[in-house]
Amino acid sequence: MTPMSLRGPDAALRRARHLLQECGELPNGLIHDHVARSWRRCLDAGLAPVGRLLEVPHLDARELARSAERRQDLIANARPVMEYLHEQTRDSGCMVILADERGMLLQALGDADFLTRAERVALAPGASWHERHRGTNAIGTALAERAPIVVHGGEHFLERNGFLTCAAAPIVAPDGRLLGVLDISGEQRSRHPHTFGLVRAAAQMIENRLFDAHHGDGMRLRFHPLAEGIGTVAEGVVALSEDGWIVGANQAGLALLGIAAADIGATPLSRLLDLDVGRLADWGRRHAGLPLLANRRRGGRLFVRVEPGRRPLHFAAATKAPPAPADALAQLDTGDARLRAAIERARKVLDKPIPLLLHGESGVGKEWFASAVHRSGGRRDRPFVALNCAALPESLIEAELFGYAPGAFTGARREGAPGRIREAHGGTLFLDEIGDMPVAMQGRLLRVLQERQVTPIGGRPVAVDFALICATHRNLKAEMEAGRFREDLYYRINGMALVLPPLRARTDFAALAERLIDQHAPGCGAVLEPGLAAAFADHAWPGNLRQLANALRTACALLDAGETAIGWRHLPDDLAEELRQPAVPQAAPPAAAEEDLRALSNAVIGRAVAASNGNMSEAARRLGISRNTLYRRLKRLPGVGLG
């Protein structure tokens, strides 16, 4: 964690050391928590701040060579980074050190004037700097805490090491094993505030090199909350097995996904992101190098770049679950949990005499959903007849719906008309916006549903057989209370009600946009540029799917020959202006939802603090808030004290 500025640090350290030795206690605030924990471990190990050291292991040249050979992979990937660090710190009186998982020093690079003094305290290859041998020090304490550490001057438990200032960061293997520590040590008067950040970034560079060496053959994902963060030391990286399980990850990847090293090999990616390995493989083939916008199951989103790897993968066994039916309903499923639940419920009543009532805002795709239900059932080869009850004048809806006999009224066609209900015979009748049907027509429709026959205007009853799906954006219960919708008809058409989510509430935006491009601009093969994808995902889309589909269709038409990425220049001016405007705050959620949001927010804050190893500045940066705001939020968390 970042070193804390203390007033009179030497006096505070001397007082802390005295209290620990004489009373066995350390009051809060005198020294850093990690130093206090380390000092207690040193006392438990039988160390004394002054006097002769206990016997300390030291490898001879042959033993050191054998140890280095066993850790050749670590050394080979660390050495170029160490040389880079040495160049950055040259002539500053520092040395760069690589230690193994036991605290044994493997390699060291440094300035000649400092090396001589460092060797006097055995800061050289072959020496052990485990805490139980050398007391509190950046290498041993980073191993014990499994976290980046700074130990400066008198914070070293052994007074003989008090002339040192050290910053170290653990190096973790892609499978979560602790491999060793990278350290920068120098004389305390040469302390530089950027050394801590430098050693942490360098350790991550080594981890990323190890990751690529171990998982270069298979599929890898590089991700970050910002598209620009991919390819930097802050990116998360995971490796996937052929069936979509996480088999390797760097530390940033674990933090961004909210999992621990123990979860590697035991967690499918689909549990964390609204993505499956088959779709990722397809994206990597079709859009190499272009990030994909994905939603996290726990909230938030990440830009993900797919790297298929050197070895071609086969995804026939991408999931152990039985494959979902490849029907029209399945084509609507692009990953949103609420829509998927509606699809699964609709599939269970296919070909059963149960009418569906679809609720949802205008443009959410109610007719698409109804058509998919029809095409997924046994009536798929018979007519699907759709009628928008709000689009017809009241004077025409009776003839349009029920039909009429020849010569039934002035202006009627000589041969008559069967009406939409009879046209749906054997198939499916879809009545959109049924909440706008005139009350008089509601009574006639009710009789048709009860008697299973329709009487055209001026004609005789005709038997009919159809599946019924109705849809509305209105609250039909409120309409019943207001006398605008018949209660008996409501219960007749409401065999099973399904709510289709608005576009702004869906979590599958990236996959949905890709699907709409394929449907409405066949052969276009375009994708959204990352910046525009984020703006699209944040937009409210009052026209829902209808508005998005129109925007994508227009954007594809504006692409020049050879272009495959849709950017701001391909948007109509009015939409581009809307997208650039700040989002309008949403109304306050109900109490229950507010509690859920608070719990989710608290969990996110807790994970960010844990992932940052208690570094509040780092946690605030991860969360995108100020450090003062983070402290205020932490004070409100139940059971959390800041000391």
PEWO-V398585 format. One record per helix or strand of 3 or more residues. SS is the DSSP state (~ for helix, > for strand). FROM is the first residue (numbers start at 1). TO is the last residue. If there is no record, write none. Layout:
BEGIN
ss	from	to
SS	FROM	TO
SS	FROM	TO
END
This chain:
BEGIN
ss	from	to
~	9	23
~	33	44
~	61	70
~	72	89
>	94	100
>	104	110
~	112	120
~	131	134
~	138	145
>	149	152
~	153	155
~	159	161
>	164	172
>	178	187
~	188	190
~	195	215
>	220	224
~	227	229
>	236	240
>	245	249
~	251	257
~	261	263
~	269	271
~	277	286
>	292	296
>	301	307
~	328	332
~	337	348
>	356	359
~	366	376
>	384	388
~	394	402
~	419	423
>	428	432
~	434	436
~	439	451
>	453	455
>	461	463
>	467	472
~	476	481
~	487	493
>	496	499
~	503	505
~	509	520
~	530	538
~	544	557
~	568	570
~	573	580
~	591	611
~	616	623
~	627	636
END
